[in-house]
Structures are given as structure tokens and as C-alpha cells.
Amino acid sequence: MLTLAWIMAVGMIGPDDKAREASPATPLRLVPSGAAQKLGRYFPTKAEAAPPTGDGATKLPPDLAEPLSGKFAIASGVQFVLGKNASGADVLVVDTNNNNDLRDDAPATLSTTKYGIEKKFTRSEGVFSVNIGSAGEAHAFRWFRFDPTDPDRSALARTIHYYRDYAREGDVTLAEKPYHIMLADDRNTGSFDSARAGALVNLYIDLDRNNAFDPRTEVYDISQPFAINGQAFEVKEVAPLGASLRIVPSDKVVEELHPPADLRVGGHASSFTGSTPAGKVVKFPEDYRGKLVLLDFWATWCQPCLMEMPNVVNAKKKFGERGFEVLGISLDQKNAEKKIADTTARLEMDWPQLYDGGYWTSRVPQMYQIASIPAAFLVDGETGKIVAMGKEVRGEALMETVERELKDRKK
């Protein structure tokens, strides 16, 4: 049976304070773009827009229809304008050179995708760069916007989501072993200051040297001590723009997270008992003997999760009578019972939802070491084995995967 064990680290007593303070700083070079794909996760920030007024309206591009203006919380604030071109497509212009004049800035890149059950809504997305710091280094951000006519997202009609596509990277030796590291400003501010407050500034360490970062076991909040190979460490003195940091040995006793050996296709899913907001107790996998079950980790605040739901709903409608079930596990915060009920009713999510109000520390997500959502595992309820996960259970691939597994079960 799968166990996601936290193993107490040993040998936590490091060198004395003077030796720790003498630990050299590790230089980090800027990765100006492409970091979102390397890191494998992101945390979008919302920016609200409104019709421009006052002097600011005179410094907007003159050829945009229906302009909406706002500011990104990047550096000391970066102005943007969102409008329509002659074809009716979204155009985002960002004050990338920070001169408070949007007439001399090129539009951000743009691509569109259709979404929704009938694919009648358009999602706009792209990339823009902002010059940050005294050297004016370009930092790339990715942005997206939902269709303002989408009734399920009417509250987001004037909202742009954006997240960092930059990071800092370097190499460090920890517990006598070399590792490649990346430092990510997951707050999307362009700055790494105030990091000790634990505000989504994360250190990614390639422990298994596979040129990738496992979000469950290779990501560390730099405001907290962490353990690697039985030794505890702390992050000190992060430069405001992330150009360097110091990682020093710590005498604190912390727990080291080891990767779950079975959390892969062919491994066994963890068994658990949970409750729905209405108080119904669900036992997994006992309650799903003979079924094919999608464990779907999501939250009402997660827009990518909501975008994915039509695919899950369609799969449930098509294969429900053939033994396909869905069990939702919500990462919503406390007092979200009504919001969960309203969302599941609106999106026709007619399957049980487990919820304990723990947010990222919810019990079942912690058992599965969920570090980003949406996340899902397709499980054979009879054997408890994971039969598919990742891209195979997302988007249009979900239908093909479920049909394939149902056919295999019948054989």
C-alpha cells in the first residue's frame, strides 16, 4: 500500500554560528523566459481593469476599441491597457519600459483557444516582458484572459491573470553533493525581497538530477528550514532581485520528504476515509469496488480546474453507466461549503466532493503530495492500482483514456 512518509532527519547539528555565517553566497543567473515550463507550475495573480480616466487616457494607444486600463503588481506597479483591434481580438499593451506612456510599447504576444462544452468561448493568452532593476533586465510574464461573455466567469470580465515566466538558476553543494537549483518568485512581483515572510518564494532543487523539478518533493519554501540527505539547511540573505542567496546548515530538527515510490502508473493509490460537506462518509477504495475511479483534486478558486471540468463532466455522462466514477477532493479553504455546492451545481458535477477546509494542507491532498492543481489519478477501484495520470487524464485525452481502460477491464 502506498505510504507518503515524512521521515525525521538525523544529524541536524551543524557547524557553529561563525562557520554558518561564513557560508559563501551562491550567484544566480537570470532565466528571462521559459521558466514556467521548466518549473512545471505557477500561481496566477489577478489584475483588474477599468475604463481609463484622467490624464492616463491620453497616453494610451489610439487604435484600441473598448480600452480597459489597470496596473500589474510588478515592481512598483506597471500600467497596462486591454482593448480590441479591428478584428475584435484582444490586444494587451504593457508599459514595458516603465515610462508611463503606452503609445511607444508593442502589444504583448497573443494566441487564442476555444473552451467550454460547446467550445464557444475564447481564452486569450500570451507573453509580455517588463524591464526590472537598475540594469533594466527583461523579465517575461505569461498572461491569460477568459472570455468576457462567459456567464460562468462574469466576475472576471475585466480581469487579467498573469504569472512569472522568469526565474533565477545556479548550482550549489548541499550535504556534500552538487545540485542544480532555481529560485522562483511565485508571487509574480519581479522581486525576491520580503522572502522571509514566506510569501511564495520557492527554491527548486533537482535532487535526482533528471533536469526536472518534482513539485511534491523538490520544492521548498525559503522561509522554512528543510532537510536533504539527513542534513537541515536554511536560506539566508536573498538579494532583492534574486541575483544571489546563501544556503547555510541549520541546527533545527526538520522532517525530510522522500518521494513516494508507488505514486506512478502501476502503483497502489493510498486508501483514505473522508467526508463531504454534507457529512457523508466516503471510504476509498472500498466504496468503489468494481469501478474505474478518477480522483480529481481541484478547488473553486482554481480557474484551470474549472476550465477542465467540462471534460470530466462529459466523461462521467458518457461512461457513468459503464462503471466510471469521479471522486472530487477540494482544496478550498474554510467556510467554503456554499461555494462548493454552488459551483458543483452550476457545472453539473454530480459526484461526491471530499472537503475538510485545509486548503493546501488538506489531509487527502497531503497524502498524495499535491503541490499544484488540477491534478488527477485514474484508479482501478477493484485492485487500487493507478492506471493513468498526468496528461492522459486531462483535456480531450481523458475520454480516450477512460474508454481504453474500460475496454481493458472488460477483457
Steps between C-alpha positions, in 0.01 A plus 500: 500500500628846412640699790617860469726500805662799661827366640669685783837634394803404704831669564347846524779661698696714257816708548513786743343838432820658364547221247139529393529874452814444290313287247556661158218647292390302196472716187185451297463594135178629351284269289302779327233273347393138473525429873131414540546191288825405675346532845176327407262716703385857552275710723305763302441849634188696408510853360176695470437752221255788456422765238789751502438848637700819550845570360577130463244468222706732277803268513324187369535353150248690283389201291351282774123459534334454841822571695533384860796619705662370815827421678691180555649463849847464351788702647345835600201446268485456124220654296316306230208549264274226364290569192376365168655530157311547173428124488356497851790303650652587837806725499711543815755782511732523802726789602808281469747788518332659802466849352127534575424524127335203324522656153858387447459138616438203272198278574558183702497173307157346455353160425146373552336170587137396515359357821171390655279203424406639159836676449322831448712711735844642422794507740773751415857446617852611427827640633626847590831619646575772755838664555586462869790627709762765439644295213159485335503121458196363317285264709232308308149444634227280355142631498154367424145629492169314494225593260312800646173353364545175696210502751688269738780755523309826488691622805821473296383701199752776580769277650839398363693214662879510479793299635878495482677337209841596642710359783855493631721193474838380621689211655562420865652225714280368781592210731815454289307452177462744207153605389349728239256748654245757388354782707145600407306813587166320507337825619556643148637831625838508328670517839623253760501737796285435810564134424539411865127561543435181307307670222540247219871531437613144435830319455493215245776237541560227240572228755489209256691692230244428228483862377148539640344601830247279676249742662432247776854441624743748340344837589566688824351814655813706568354641821516153655793266577515183294692171503699328227690174549449516875634855536294811577551829318365854497494768230657832599557840340310479176589797277192715419511405131613145572857543370635296792407315817673314780399151611645417841492192726237515773484352847120477480332161491285473190336222305630381168250418229582195292326429168224238512622197308150392396353831385524406136308293247498143627540603863232477768297806594482590869183396678316763700172596663353847456180699533297709259378848602164336580669257739485184286795269572685363198746211523751460219545261333255283694193690375614465137548127460456404134514862383748713309551815708645840420642666813471866405684759714361849442366818666235760423771770493705310238408631154694229310304244703169655399609510138571127519164407656299476174732219391441312826124561484482370143699189592270430797190538282638276228653223710310516831277205414806294407661530841688830485480713818652828614599591855586866550741619768471873565792718610268784594555697818274508805133596474481422128212252522251724321749598232578134432129416481429792264795417275429128476132567424579759234754279324292180538764326709271227630755301699615506865739772617728446799580820688662581834581872454874444527593677174850374399527311830178302442556143617439299181694740273790476744485120481537529123755784535295731279701815432303639205149460362322381299641155572339162445560126529296234321472201734367146464266481797526122512877474526583852623760540228564830321434439130551853362599849610639829368421595141314174441216612728476864390333676210366295213740216592282414800226352278746280312669383819177409678368313197827309467505398865134395499566279199804348669297429815231329291762279337 
